[in-house]
Amino acid sequence: MMRSIRQGIPRLIGVSSLVAAMAGGVGAVGATSATAAPQAVPSAIVCTQSQPPTCFDTAAGNVLQQGAQTGGNGNVLQQGAQTGRGNGNVLQQGAQTGRGNGNVLQQGAQTGRGNGNVLQQGAQTGRGNGNVLQQGAQTGRGNGNVLQQGAQTGRGNGNVLQQGAQTGRGNGNVLQQGAQTGRGNGNVLQQGAQTGRGNGNVLQQGAQTGGNGNVLQQGAQTGPGNGNVLQQGAQTGPGNGNVLQQGAQTGPGNGNVLQQGAQTGPGNGNVLQQGAQTGPGNGNVLQQGAQTGPGNGNVLQQGAQTGPGNGNVLQQGAQTGPGNGNVLQQGAQTGPGNGNVLQQGAQTGPGNGNVLQQGAQTGPGNGNVLQQGAQT
Protein backbone atom coordinates (compact mmCIF):
# COMPACT_ATOMS: atom_id res chain seq x y z
CA MET A 1 0.00 0.00 0.00
CA MET A 2 2.72 2.52 0.98
CA ARG A 3 4.74 1.54 -2.09
CA SER A 4 1.83 2.27 -4.44
CA ILE A 5 1.25 5.67 -2.85
CA ARG A 6 4.92 6.59 -3.30
CA GLN A 7 4.75 5.56 -6.98
CA GLY A 8 1.68 7.78 -7.52
CA ILE A 9 3.34 10.99 -6.31
CA PRO A 10 4.87 12.87 -9.32
CA ARG A 11 8.61 13.34 -8.90
CA LEU A 12 9.91 16.86 -9.55
CA ILE A 13 13.30 17.51 -11.12
CA GLY A 14 15.11 20.16 -9.11
CA VAL A 15 12.42 20.22 -6.43
CA SER A 16 14.98 21.37 -3.83
CA SER A 17 15.66 24.49 -5.91
CA LEU A 18 11.90 25.19 -6.22
CA VAL A 19 11.37 24.79 -2.47
CA ALA A 20 14.36 26.97 -1.79
CA ALA A 21 13.00 29.68 -4.08
CA MET A 22 9.58 29.60 -2.42
CA ALA A 23 11.19 29.84 1.05
CA GLY A 24 13.10 32.96 0.10
CA GLY A 25 16.49 31.21 -0.11
CA VAL A 26 16.51 29.63 3.36
CA GLY A 27 17.94 26.12 3.16
CA ALA A 28 19.13 26.59 -0.43
CA VAL A 29 21.30 23.91 -1.92
CA GLY A 30 24.99 24.60 -1.28
CA ALA A 31 24.55 26.58 1.98
CA THR A 32 27.52 26.01 4.34
CA SER A 33 25.74 26.84 7.59
CA ALA A 34 22.39 27.90 9.01
CA THR A 35 23.72 31.36 9.79
CA ALA A 36 25.16 32.09 6.34
CA ALA A 37 23.84 35.15 4.41
CA PRO A 38 21.01 34.39 1.86
CA GLN A 39 22.21 33.96 -1.73
CA ALA A 40 20.42 34.94 -4.98
CA VAL A 41 18.64 32.00 -6.54
CA PRO A 42 19.78 31.36 -10.12
CA SER A 43 17.20 30.99 -12.88
CA ALA A 44 16.11 27.37 -13.09
CA ILE A 45 13.47 25.61 -15.17
CA VAL A 46 11.51 23.11 -13.11
CA CYS A 47 9.29 20.60 -14.96
CA THR A 48 6.92 17.86 -13.85
CA GLN A 49 7.11 14.36 -15.32
CA SER A 50 3.40 14.44 -16.14
CA GLN A 51 2.23 14.25 -19.78
CA PRO A 52 2.24 16.94 -20.97
CA PRO A 53 4.80 18.36 -18.57
CA THR A 54 4.34 21.74 -16.88
CA CYS A 55 7.46 23.86 -16.47
CA PHE A 56 8.14 26.74 -14.10
CA ASP A 57 10.84 29.38 -14.32
CA THR A 58 11.60 29.87 -10.65
CA ALA A 59 13.34 33.21 -11.20
CA ALA A 60 11.13 34.88 -13.84
CA GLY A 61 7.74 33.55 -12.71
CA ASN A 62 6.82 32.05 -16.10
CA VAL A 63 4.47 29.09 -16.60
CA LEU A 64 4.97 27.03 -19.77
CA GLN A 65 2.81 24.18 -21.02
CA GLN A 66 4.22 22.59 -24.19
CA GLY A 67 5.67 25.99 -24.93
CA ALA A 68 9.00 27.63 -25.63
CA GLN A 69 10.04 31.09 -24.48
CA THR A 70 13.17 33.13 -25.10
CA GLY A 71 13.52 35.76 -22.42
CA GLY A 72 10.68 37.42 -20.53
CA ASN A 73 9.01 37.66 -17.13
CA GLY A 74 5.57 36.70 -15.84
CA ASN A 75 4.37 34.98 -19.02
CA VAL A 76 1.86 32.13 -19.34
CA LEU A 77 2.24 29.93 -22.43
CA GLN A 78 -0.07 27.07 -23.39
CA GLN A 79 1.04 25.22 -26.52
CA GLY A 80 2.60 28.48 -27.58
CA ALA A 81 5.97 29.90 -28.52
CA GLN A 82 7.36 33.33 -27.67
CA THR A 83 10.55 34.41 -29.41
CA GLY A 84 12.33 37.41 -28.05
CA ARG A 85 11.70 39.47 -24.97
CA GLY A 86 8.22 39.74 -23.50
CA ASN A 87 6.60 40.50 -20.16
CA GLY A 88 3.14 39.60 -18.85
CA ASN A 89 1.97 37.82 -22.02
CA VAL A 90 -0.67 35.06 -22.20
CA LEU A 91 -0.42 32.74 -25.22
CA GLN A 92 -2.86 29.93 -25.99
CA GLN A 93 -1.93 27.97 -29.11
CA GLY A 94 -0.31 31.15 -30.31
CA ALA A 95 3.06 32.43 -31.39
CA GLN A 96 4.64 35.79 -30.66
CA THR A 97 7.76 36.77 -32.58
CA GLY A 98 9.78 39.67 -31.33
CA ARG A 99 9.29 41.86 -28.30
CA GLY A 100 5.87 42.23 -26.72
CA ASN A 101 4.34 43.18 -23.38
CA GLY A 102 0.89 42.45 -21.99
CA ASN A 103 -0.39 40.61 -25.06
CA VAL A 104 -3.13 37.94 -25.08
CA LEU A 105 -3.09 35.51 -28.01
CA GLN A 106 -5.67 32.78 -28.59
CA GLN A 107 -4.92 30.72 -31.72
CA GLY A 108 -3.24 33.83 -33.03
CA ALA A 109 0.13 34.97 -34.28
CA GLN A 110 1.85 38.31 -33.73
CA THR A 111 4.91 39.16 -35.80
CA GLY A 112 7.11 42.00 -34.69
CA ARG A 113 6.84 44.27 -31.69
CA GLY A 114 3.49 44.79 -30.01
CA ASN A 115 2.13 45.88 -26.64
CA GLY A 116 -1.29 45.28 -25.09
CA ASN A 117 -2.77 43.40 -28.04
CA VAL A 118 -5.61 40.85 -27.88
CA LEU A 119 -5.77 38.33 -30.74
CA GLN A 120 -8.49 35.70 -31.14
CA GLN A 121 -7.97 33.52 -34.22
CA GLY A 122 -6.24 36.52 -35.70
CA ALA A 123 -2.89 37.50 -37.12
CA GLN A 124 -1.02 40.79 -36.75
CA THR A 125 1.95 41.41 -39.02
CA GLY A 126 4.31 44.19 -38.09
CA ARG A 127 4.27 46.52 -35.13
CA GLY A 128 1.04 47.26 -33.30
CA ASN A 129 -0.11 48.49 -29.88
CA GLY A 130 -3.48 48.08 -28.17
CA ASN A 131 -5.16 46.18 -31.01
CA VAL A 132 -8.10 43.75 -30.66
CA LEU A 133 -8.45 41.17 -33.44
CA GLN A 134 -11.28 38.63 -33.65
CA GLN A 135 -10.99 36.37 -36.69
CA GLY A 136 -9.21 39.27 -38.32
CA ALA A 137 -5.90 40.08 -39.92
CA GLN A 138 -3.91 43.31 -39.69
CA THR A 139 -1.03 43.78 -42.13
CA GLY A 140 1.49 46.47 -41.37
CA ARG A 141 1.67 48.88 -38.48
CA GLY A 142 -1.45 49.75 -36.53
CA ASN A 143 -2.39 51.09 -33.09
CA GLY A 144 -5.69 50.86 -31.22
CA ASN A 145 -7.58 48.98 -33.93
CA VAL A 146 -10.58 46.66 -33.39
CA LEU A 147 -11.18 44.04 -36.08
CA GLN A 148 -14.09 41.59 -36.09
CA GLN A 149 -14.02 39.26 -39.10
CA GLY A 150 -12.22 42.05 -40.87
CA ALA A 151 -8.97 42.68 -42.65
CA GLN A 152 -6.84 45.84 -42.61
CA THR A 153 -4.05 46.19 -45.15
CA GLY A 154 -1.41 48.80 -44.58
CA ARG A 155 -0.97 51.26 -41.75
CA GLY A 156 -3.94 52.32 -39.69
CA ASN A 157 -4.66 53.75 -36.25
CA GLY A 158 -7.89 53.68 -34.21
CA ASN A 159 -9.97 51.80 -36.77
CA VAL A 160 -13.03 49.64 -36.02
CA LEU A 161 -13.88 46.98 -38.60
CA GLN A 162 -16.89 44.67 -38.38
CA GLN A 163 -17.10 42.26 -41.31
CA GLY A 164 -15.27 44.92 -43.26
CA ALA A 165 -12.10 45.36 -45.24
CA GLN A 166 -9.84 48.42 -45.39
CA THR A 167 -7.18 48.50 -48.09
CA GLY A 168 -4.40 51.02 -47.75
CA ARG A 169 -3.72 53.52 -45.01
CA GLY A 170 -6.54 54.76 -42.81
CA ASN A 171 -6.99 56.37 -39.39
CA GLY A 172 -10.07 56.53 -37.16
CA ASN A 173 -12.40 54.68 -39.53
CA VAL A 174 -15.48 52.67 -38.53
CA LEU A 175 -16.59 49.99 -41.00
CA GLN A 176 -19.67 47.81 -40.54
CA GLN A 177 -20.15 45.35 -43.41
CA GLY A 178 -18.33 47.87 -45.51
CA ALA A 179 -15.24 48.14 -47.67
CA GLN A 180 -12.87 51.09 -48.03
CA THR A 181 -10.36 50.99 -50.88
CA GLY A 182 -7.43 53.34 -50.73
CA ARG A 183 -6.51 55.90 -48.12
CA GLY A 184 -9.16 57.30 -45.81
CA ASN A 185 -9.37 59.04 -42.43
CA GLY A 186 -12.31 59.40 -40.06
CA ASN A 187 -14.83 57.57 -42.23
CA VAL A 188 -17.95 55.74 -40.99
CA LEU A 189 -19.35 53.06 -43.29
CA GLN A 190 -22.47 51.01 -42.60
CA GLN A 191 -23.19 48.48 -45.34
CA GLY A 192 -21.38 50.85 -47.65
CA ALA A 193 -18.41 50.93 -49.96
CA GLN A 194 -15.95 53.77 -50.54
CA THR A 195 -13.63 53.55 -53.52
CA GLY A 196 -10.54 55.72 -53.61
CA ARG A 197 -9.36 58.30 -51.12
CA GLY A 198 -11.83 59.83 -48.69
CA ASN A 199 -11.76 61.68 -45.38
CA GLY A 200 -14.52 62.29 -42.83
CA ASN A 201 -17.26 60.50 -44.76
CA VAL A 202 -20.38 58.88 -43.29
CA LEU A 203 -22.04 56.19 -45.43
CA GLN A 204 -25.19 54.30 -44.51
CA GLN A 205 -26.19 51.74 -47.13
CA GLY A 206 -24.42 53.95 -49.61
CA ALA A 207 -21.59 53.88 -52.10
CA GLN A 208 -19.08 56.66 -52.74
CA THR A 209 -16.29 56.95 -55.27
CA GLY A 210 -13.72 59.34 -53.84
CA GLY A 211 -14.65 62.40 -51.81
CA ASN A 212 -14.15 64.16 -48.47
CA GLY A 213 -16.57 65.09 -45.67
CA ASN A 214 -19.63 63.52 -47.27
CA VAL A 215 -22.70 62.11 -45.49
CA LEU A 216 -24.66 59.47 -47.41
CA GLN A 217 -27.82 57.76 -46.21
CA GLN A 218 -29.13 55.16 -48.64
CA GLY A 219 -27.48 57.22 -51.33
CA ALA A 220 -24.87 56.85 -54.02
CA GLN A 221 -22.23 59.36 -55.09
CA THR A 222 -20.30 58.63 -58.26
CA GLY A 223 -17.16 60.58 -58.91
CA PRO A 224 -15.24 62.95 -56.66
CA GLY A 225 -17.22 65.12 -54.27
CA ASN A 226 -16.56 67.09 -51.09
CA GLY A 227 -18.91 68.15 -48.28
CA ASN A 228 -22.04 66.58 -49.75
CA VAL A 229 -25.08 65.37 -47.77
CA LEU A 230 -27.22 62.73 -49.49
CA GLN A 231 -30.38 61.23 -48.02
CA GLN A 232 -31.98 58.63 -50.29
CA GLY A 233 -30.39 60.55 -53.12
CA ALA A 234 -27.94 60.01 -55.94
CA GLN A 235 -25.24 62.36 -57.23
CA THR A 236 -23.58 61.49 -60.53
CA GLY A 237 -20.37 63.20 -61.42
CA PRO A 238 -18.26 65.66 -59.44
CA GLY A 239 -19.97 67.89 -56.90
CA ASN A 240 -19.04 69.92 -53.82
CA GLY A 241 -21.19 71.15 -50.93
CA ASN A 242 -24.46 69.68 -52.19
CA VAL A 243 -27.43 68.66 -50.02
CA LEU A 244 -29.78 66.07 -51.50
CA GLN A 245 -32.93 64.76 -49.81
CA GLN A 246 -34.76 62.19 -51.93
CA GLY A 247 -33.22 63.97 -54.87
CA ALA A 248 -30.96 63.24 -57.80
CA GLN A 249 -28.26 65.44 -59.33
CA THR A 250 -26.83 64.44 -62.69
CA GLY A 251 -23.61 66.00 -63.85
CA PRO A 252 -21.30 68.42 -62.08
CA GLY A 253 -22.78 70.76 -59.49
CA ASN A 254 -21.59 72.81 -56.51
CA GLY A 255 -23.49 74.20 -53.52
CA ASN A 256 -26.89 72.85 -54.54
CA VAL A 257 -29.76 72.02 -52.17
CA LEU A 258 -32.29 69.49 -53.46
CA GLN A 259 -35.40 68.35 -51.56
CA GLN A 260 -37.41 65.79 -53.51
CA GLY A 261 -36.00 67.43 -56.58
CA ALA A 262 -33.94 66.56 -59.61
CA GLN A 263 -31.25 68.60 -61.36
CA THR A 264 -30.13 67.42 -64.78
CA GLY A 265 -26.94 68.82 -66.16
CA PRO A 266 -24.43 71.20 -64.57
CA GLY A 267 -25.65 73.67 -61.96
CA ASN A 268 -24.21 75.74 -59.12
CA GLY A 269 -25.87 77.29 -56.07
CA ASN A 270 -29.37 76.06 -56.86
CA VAL A 271 -32.15 75.40 -54.30
CA LEU A 272 -34.83 72.92 -55.38
CA GLN A 273 -37.87 71.96 -53.29
CA GLN A 274 -40.06 69.40 -55.05
CA GLY A 275 -38.77 70.93 -58.23
CA ALA A 276 -36.87 69.91 -61.34
CA GLN A 277 -34.23 71.82 -63.28
CA THR A 278 -33.34 70.51 -66.72
CA GLY A 279 -30.19 71.75 -68.30
CA PRO A 280 -27.53 74.11 -66.96
CA GLY A 281 -28.51 76.64 -64.31
CA ASN A 282 -26.85 78.74 -61.62
CA GLY A 283 -28.31 80.44 -58.53
CA ASN A 284 -31.88 79.31 -59.10
CA VAL A 285 -34.53 78.81 -56.39
CA LEU A 286 -37.35 76.40 -57.26
CA GLN A 287 -40.33 75.62 -55.02
CA GLN A 288 -42.71 73.11 -56.62
CA GLY A 289 -41.49 74.53 -59.88
CA ALA A 290 -39.80 73.36 -63.06
CA GLN A 291 -37.20 75.13 -65.19
CA THR A 292 -36.51 73.71 -68.64
CA GLY A 293 -33.39 74.80 -70.39
CA PRO A 294 -30.60 77.08 -69.22
CA GLY A 295 -31.37 79.73 -66.62
CA ASN A 296 -29.50 81.81 -64.04
CA GLY A 297 -30.75 83.61 -60.92
CA ASN A 298 -34.38 82.61 -61.27
CA VAL A 299 -36.92 82.25 -58.43
CA LEU A 300 -39.85 79.92 -59.11
CA GLN A 301 -42.76 79.30 -56.73
CA GLN A 302 -45.29 76.84 -58.16
CA GLY A 303 -44.20 78.15 -61.52
CA ALA A 304 -42.69 76.86 -64.73
CA GLN A 305 -40.13 78.48 -67.02
CA THR A 306 -39.69 76.96 -70.47
CA GLY A 307 -36.64 77.91 -72.41
CA PRO A 308 -33.71 80.13 -71.44
CA GLY A 309 -34.26 82.85 -68.84
CA ASN A 310 -32.23 84.91 -66.40
CA GLY A 311 -33.27 86.82 -63.26
CA ASN A 312 -36.95 85.93 -63.43
CA VAL A 313 -39.36 85.72 -60.47
CA LEU A 314 -42.38 83.46 -60.98
CA GLN A 315 -45.19 82.98 -58.46
CA GLN A 316 -47.86 80.58 -59.69
CA GLY A 317 -46.91 81.76 -63.13
CA ALA A 318 -45.57 80.37 -66.39
CA GLN A 319 -43.07 81.87 -68.83
CA THR A 320 -42.83 80.30 -72.26
CA GLY A 321 -39.87 81.12 -74.36
CA PRO A 322 -36.84 83.28 -73.59
CA GLY A 323 -37.18 86.03 -70.99
CA ASN A 324 -34.97 88.06 -68.66
CA GLY A 325 -35.80 90.04 -65.51
CA ASN A 326 -39.52 89.27 -65.53
CA VAL A 327 -41.81 89.18 -62.47
CA LEU A 328 -44.94 87.04 -62.83
CA GLN A 329 -47.66 86.70 -60.18
CA GLN A 330 -50.43 84.34 -61.27
CA GLY A 331 -49.58 85.43 -64.77
CA ALA A 332 -48.42 83.91 -68.05
CA GLN A 333 -46.01 85.31 -70.65
CA THR A 334 -45.93 83.67 -74.07
CA GLY A 335 -43.05 84.44 -76.30
CA PRO A 336 -39.93 86.52 -75.67
CA GLY A 337 -40.10 89.32 -73.12
CA ASN A 338 -37.72 91.27 -70.89
CA GLY A 339 -38.36 93.32 -67.74
CA ASN A 340 -42.09 92.69 -67.58
CA VAL A 341 -44.27 92.71 -64.42
CA LEU A 342 -47.46 90.66 -64.62
CA GLN A 343 -50.11 90.42 -61.89
CA GLN A 344 -52.98 88.12 -62.84
CA GLY A 345 -52.22 89.12 -66.39
CA ALA A 346 -51.22 87.50 -69.67
CA GLN A 347 -48.87 88.80 -72.38
CA THR A 348 -49.02 87.10 -75.76
CA GLY A 349 -46.25 87.82 -78.15
CA PRO A 350 -43.03 89.79 -77.71
CA GLY A 351 -42.97 92.66 -75.21
CA ASN A 352 -40.45 94.54 -73.04
CA GLY A 353 -40.90 96.67 -69.91
CA ASN A 354 -44.65 96.14 -69.60
CA VAL A 355 -46.70 96.28 -66.37
CA LEU A 356 -49.96 94.30 -66.41
CA GLN A 357 -52.50 94.16 -63.58
CA GLN A 358 -55.47 91.91 -64.37
CA GLY A 359 -54.81 92.79 -67.98
CA ALA A 360 -53.95 91.11 -71.26
CA GLN A 361 -51.64 92.31 -74.07
CA THR A 362 -51.92 90.62 -77.44
CA GLY A 363 -49.20 91.23 -79.91
CA PRO A 364 -45.96 93.19 -79.64
CA GLY A 365 -45.71 96.05 -77.12
CA ASN A 366 -43.06 97.88 -75.11
CA GLY A 367 -43.40 100.01 -71.96
CA ASN A 368 -47.16 99.52 -71.55
CA VAL A 369 -49.11 99.81 -68.29
CA LEU A 370 -52.45 97.96 -68.18
CA GLN A 371 -54.90 97.90 -65.27
CA GLN A 372 -57.93 95.71 -65.95
CA GLY A 373 -57.38 96.45 -69.58
CA ALA A 374 -56.59 94.75 -72.86
CA GLN A 375 -54.28 95.91 -75.64
CA THR A 376 -54.62 94.28 -79.04
Residue pairs with C-beta under 8 A, 6 or more apart in sequence:
10 48
10 49
10 50
11 49
12 18
12 46
12 47
12 48
12 49
13 46
13 47
13 49
14 44
14 45
14 46
15 46
16 29
17 28
17 29
17 41
17 44
17 46
17 58
18 44
18 46
18 56
18 58
19 27
20 26
20 27
20 28
20 29
20 41
21 41
21 44
21 58
21 59
24 38
25 38
25 39
25 40
25 41
26 38
28 38
28 39
28 41
30 39
31 39
41 58
41 59
42 59
43 57
43 58
43 59
43 60
44 57
44 58
44 59
45 55
45 56
45 57
45 58
46 55
46 56
46 57
46 58
47 53
47 54
47 55
47 56
48 54
48 55
52 65
52 66
53 66
54 63
54 64
54 65
55 63
55 64
55 65
56 62
56 63
56 64
57 64
57 69
60 72
60 73
60 74
60 75
61 73
61 74
62 69
62 72
62 73
62 74
62 75
62 76
62 77
63 75
63 76
63 77
64 75
64 77
65 77
65 78
65 79
66 78
66 79
67 77
67 78
67 79
67 80
67 81
67 82
67 91
68 77
68 81
68 82
69 75
69 77
69 81
69 82
69 86
70 82
70 83
70 84
70 85
71 84
71 85
71 86
72 82
72 85
72 86
72 87
72 89
73 87
73 88
74 87
74 88
75 82
75 86
75 87
75 88
75 89
75 90
75 91
76 89
76 90
76 91
77 89
77 91
78 91
78 92
78 93
79 92
79 93
80 91
80 92
80 93
80 94
80 95
80 96
80 105
81 91
81 95
81 96
82 89
82 91
82 95
82 96
82 100
83 95
83 96
83 97
83 98
84 96
84 97
84 98
84 99
84 100
85 99
86 96
86 99
86 100
86 101
86 103
87 101
87 102
88 101
88 102
89 96
89 100
89 101
89 102
89 103
89 104
89 105
90 103
90 104
90 105
91 103
91 104
91 105
92 105
92 106
92 107
93 106
93 107
94 105
94 106
94 107
94 108
94 109
94 110
94 119
95 105
95 109
95 110
96 103
96 105
96 109
96 110
96 114
97 109
97 110
97 111
97 112
98 110
98 111
98 112
98 113
98 114
99 113
100 110
100 113
100 114
100 115
100 117
101 115
101 116
102 115
102 116
103 110
103 114
103 115
103 116
103 117
103 118
103 119
104 117
104 118
104 119
105 117
105 119
106 119
106 120
106 121
107 120
107 121
108 119
108 120
108 121
108 122
108 123
108 124
108 133
109 119
109 123
109 124
110 117
110 119
110 123
110 124
110 128
111 123
111 124
111 125
111 126
112 124
112 125
112 126
112 127
112 128
113 127
114 124
114 127
114 128
114 129
114 131
115 129
115 130
116 129
116 130
117 124
117 128
117 129
117 130
117 131
117 132
117 133
118 131
118 132
118 133
119 131
119 133
120 133
120 134
120 135
121 134
121 135
122 133
122 134
122 135
122 136
122 137
122 138
122 147
123 133
123 137
123 138
124 131
124 133
124 137
124 138
124 142
125 137
125 138
125 139
125 140
126 138
126 139
126 140
126 141
126 142
127 141
128 138
128 141
128 142
128 143
128 145
129 143
129 144
130 143
130 144
131 138
131 142
131 143
131 144
131 145
131 146
131 147
132 145
132 146
132 147
133 145
133 147
134 147
134 148
134 149
135 148
135 149
136 147
136 148
136 149
136 150
136 151
136 152
136 161
137 147
137 151
137 152
138 145
138 147
138 151
138 152
138 156
139 151
139 152
139 153
139 154
140 152
140 153
140 154
140 155
140 156
141 155
142 152
142 155
142 156
142 157
142 159
143 157
143 158
144 157
144 158
145 152
145 156
145 157
145 158
145 159
145 160
145 161
146 159
146 160
146 161
147 159
147 161
148 161
148 162
148 163
149 162
149 163
150 161
150 162
150 163
150 164
150 165
150 166
150 175
151 161
151 165
151 166
152 159
152 161
152 165
152 166
152 170
153 165
153 166
153 167
153 168
154 166
154 167
154 168
154 169
154 170
155 169
156 166
156 169
156 170
156 171
156 173
157 171
157 172
158 171
158 172
159 166
159 170
159 171
159 172
159 173
159 174
159 175
160 173
160 174
160 175
161 173
161 175
162 175
162 176
162 177
163 176
163 177
164 175
164 176
164 177
164 178
164 179
164 180
164 189
165 175
165 179
165 180
166 173
166 175
166 179
166 180
166 184
167 179
167 180
167 181
167 182
168 180
168 181
168 182
168 183
168 184
169 183
170 180
170 183
170 184
170 185
170 187
171 185
171 186
172 185
172 186
173 180
173 184
173 185
173 186
173 187
173 188
173 189
174 187
174 188
174 189
175 187
175 189
176 189
176 190
176 191
177 190
177 191
178 189
178 190
178 191
178 192
178 193
178 194
178 203
179 189
179 193
179 194
180 187
180 189
180 193
180 194
180 198
181 193
181 194
181 195
181 196
182 195
182 196
182 197
182 198
183 197
184 194
184 197
184 198
184 199
184 201
185 199
185 200
186 199
186 200
186 201
187 194
187 198
187 199
187 200
187 201
187 202
187 203
188 201
188 202
188 203
189 201
189 203
190 203
190 204
190 205
191 204
191 205
192 203
192 204
192 205
192 206
192 207
192 208
192 216
193 203
193 207
193 208
194 201
194 203
194 207
194 208
194 209
194 211
195 207
195 208
195 209
195 210
196 209
196 210
196 211
196 224
197 210
198 208
198 210
198 211
198 212
198 214
199 212
199 213
200 212
200 213
200 214
201 208
201 211
201 212
201 213
201 214
201 215
201 216
202 214
202 215
202 216
203 214
203 216
204 216
204 217
204 218
205 217
205 218
206 216
206 217
206 218
206 219
206 220
206 221
206 230
207 216
207 220
207 221
207 222
208 214
208 216
208 220
208 221
208 225
209 221
209 222
209 223
209 224
210 223
210 224
210 225
211 221
211 224
211 225
211 226
211 228
212 226
212 227
213 226
213 227
213 228
214 221
214 225
214 226
214 227
214 228
214 229
214 230
215 228
215 229
215 230
216 228
216 230
217 230
217 231
217 232
218 231
218 232
219 230
219 231
219 232
219 233
219 234
219 235
219 244
220 230
220 234
220 235
221 228
221 230
221 234
221 235
221 239
222 234
222 235
222 236
222 237
223 235
223 236
223 237
223 238
223 239
224 238
225 235
225 238
225 239
225 240
225 242
226 240
226 241
227 240
227 241
227 242
228 235
228 239
228 240
228 241
228 242
228 243
228 244
229 242
229 243
229 244
230 242
230 244
231 244
231 245
231 246
232 245
232 246
233 244
233 245
233 246
233 247
233 248
233 249
233 258
234 244
234 248
234 249
235 242
235 244
235 248
235 249
235 253
236 248
236 249
236 250
236 251
237 249
237 250
237 251
237 252
237 253
238 252
239 249
239 252
239 253
239 254
239 256
240 254
240 255
241 254
241 255
241 256
242 249
242 253
242 254
242 255
242 256
242 257
242 258
243 256
243 257
243 258
244 256
244 258
245 258
245 259
245 260
246 259
246 260
247 258
247 259
247 260
247 261
247 262
247 263
247 272
248 258
248 262
248 263
249 256
249 258
249 262
249 263
249 267
250 262
250 263
250 264
250 265
251 263
251 264
251 265
251 266
251 267
252 266
253 263
253 266
253 267
253 268
253 270
254 268
254 269
255 268
255 269
255 270
256 263
256 267
256 268
256 269
256 270
256 271
256 272
257 270
257 271
257 272
258 270
258 272
259 272
259 273
259 274
260 273
260 274
261 272
261 273
261 274
261 275
261 276
261 277
261 286
262 272
262 276
262 277
263 270
263 272
263 276
263 277
263 281
264 276
264 277
264 278
264 279
265 277
265 278
265 279
265 280
265 281
266 280
267 277
267 280
267 281
267 282
267 284
268 282
268 283
269 282
269 283
269 284
270 277
270 281
270 282
270 283
270 284
270 285
270 286
271 284
271 285
271 286
272 284
272 286
273 286
273 287
273 288
274 287
274 288
275 286
275 287
275 288
275 289
275 290
275 291
275 300
276 286
276 290
276 291
277 284
277 286
277 290
277 291
277 295
278 290
278 291
278 292
278 293
279 291
279 292
279 293
279 294
279 295
280 294
281 291
281 294
281 295
281 296
281 298
282 296
282 297
283 296
283 297
283 298
284 291
284 295
284 296
284 297
284 298
284 299
284 300
285 298
285 299
285 300
286 298
286 300
287 300
287 301
287 302
288 301
288 302
289 300
289 301
289 302
289 303
289 304
289 305
289 314
290 300
290 304
290 305
291 298
291 300
291 304
291 305
291 309
292 304
292 305
292 306
292 307
293 305
293 306
293 307
293 308
293 309
294 308
295 305
295 308
295 309
295 310
295 312
296 310
296 311
297 310
297 311
298 305
298 309
298 310
298 311
298 312
298 313
298 314
299 312
299 313
299 314
300 312
300 314
301 314
301 315
301 316
302 315
302 316
303 314
303 315
303 316
303 317
303 318
303 319
303 328
304 314
304 318
304 319
305 312
305 314
305 318
305 319
305 323
306 318
306 319
306 320
306 321
307 319
307 320
307 321
307 322
307 323
308 322
309 319
309 322
309 323
309 324
309 326
310 324
310 325
311 324
311 325
312 319
312 323
312 324
312 325
312 326
312 327
312 328
313 326
313 327
313 328
314 326
314 328
315 328
315 329
315 330
316 329
316 330
317 328
317 329
317 330
317 331
317 332
317 333
317 342
318 328
318 332
318 333
319 326
319 328
319 332
319 333
319 337
320 332
320 333
320 334
320 335
321 333
321 334
321 335
321 336
321 337
322 336
323 333
323 336
323 337
323 338
323 340
324 338
324 339
325 338
325 339
326 333
326 337
326 338
326 339
326 340
326 341
326 342
327 340
327 341
327 342
328 340
328 342
329 342
329 343
329 344
330 343
330 344
331 342
331 343
331 344
331 345
331 346
331 347
331 356
332 342
332 346
332 347
333 340
333 342
333 346
333 347
333 351
334 346
334 347
334 348
334 349
335 347
335 348
335 349
335 350
335 351
336 350
337 347
337 350
337 351
337 352
337 354
338 352
338 353
339 352
339 353
340 347
340 351
340 352
340 353
340 354
340 355
340 356
341 354
341 355
341 356
342 354
342 356
343 356
343 357
343 358
344 357
344 358
345 356
345 357
345 358
345 359
345 360
345 361
345 370
346 356
346 360
346 361
347 354
347 356
347 360
347 361
347 365
348 360
348 361
348 362
348 363
349 361
349 362
349 363
349 364
349 365
350 364
351 361
351 364
351 365
351 366
351 368
352 366
352 367
353 366
353 367
354 361
354 365
354 366
354 367
354 368
354 369
354 370
355 368
355 369
355 370
356 368
356 369
356 370
357 370
357 371
357 372
358 371
358 372
359 370
359 371
359 372
359 373
359 374
359 375
360 370
360 374
360 375
361 368
361 370
361 374
361 375
362 374
362 375
362 376
363 375
363 376
365 375
368 375
